[in-house]
Amino acid sequence: MSELSAQGIGWLIRGKEGHRAEWGGRTRKMGEMANDLPFIACGQIRWKGKKANMEIGETSVIITRTAKPKRKDKNRAGE
């Protein structure tokens, strides 16, 4: 991912409210960042069977946590 960033290539991430990333020079929870972002109304959607307004906010963050390796399922045959 660092090599892609160096080439100017970006990507979309999604994180739970409690996940952390570096934003504005300090590490913050995603939920805290979301509270400070401007959101743009993008129309209406159906969510859980009801109409809802969709709003999108975006920013650049730095993911500082190392990736967790994928676990192999010990019960699967052939591995």
RAPELIN-V31473 format. One record per residue. N is the residue number from 1. RES is the residue in one letter. D_FIRST is the distance of its C-alpha to the first C-alpha in Angstrom with 2 decimals. Layout:
N_RES_D_FIRST / N_RES_D_FIRST
//
This chain:
1_M_0.00 / 2_S_3.78 / 3_E_5.36 / 4_L_5.05 / 5_S_6.22 / 6_A_8.66 / 7_Q_9.90 / 8_G_10.67 / 9_I_8.95 / 10_G_8.94 / 11_W_9.21 / 12_L_11.87 / 13_I_12.03 / 14_R_15.37 / 15_G_16.78 / 16_K_20.26 / 17_E_22.43 / 18_G_22.28 / 19_H_18.53 / 20_R_17.51 / 21_A_14.97 / 22_E_15.62 / 23_W_17.41 / 24_G_20.06 / 25_G_19.74 / 26_R_20.43 / 27_T_19.18 / 28_R_20.69 / 29_K_21.05 / 30_M_19.77 / 31_G_23.45 / 32_E_24.43 / 33_M_21.90 / 34_A_23.19 / 35_N_26.70 / 36_D_26.03 / 37_L_24.33 / 38_P_26.52 / 39_F_26.68 / 40_I_27.98 / 41_A_30.34 / 42_C_29.27 / 43_G_32.25 / 44_Q_33.68 / 45_I_32.40 / 46_R_34.06 / 47_W_32.72 / 48_K_34.67 / 49_G_37.48 / 50_K_37.92 / 51_K_37.05 / 52_A_34.38 / 53_N_32.95 / 54_M_29.25 / 55_E_27.54 / 56_I_23.98 / 57_G_22.33 / 58_E_18.97 / 59_T_17.23 / 60_S_14.05 / 61_V_13.01 / 62_I_10.94 / 63_I_10.24 / 64_T_12.04 / 65_R_13.05 / 66_T_11.89 / 67_A_11.35 / 68_K_14.77 / 69_P_15.46 / 70_K_17.14 / 71_R_20.87 / 72_K_23.03 / 73_D_26.20 / 74_K_29.03 / 75_N_31.54 / 76_R_30.08 / 77_A_32.08 / 78_G_30.70 / 79_E_27.91
//
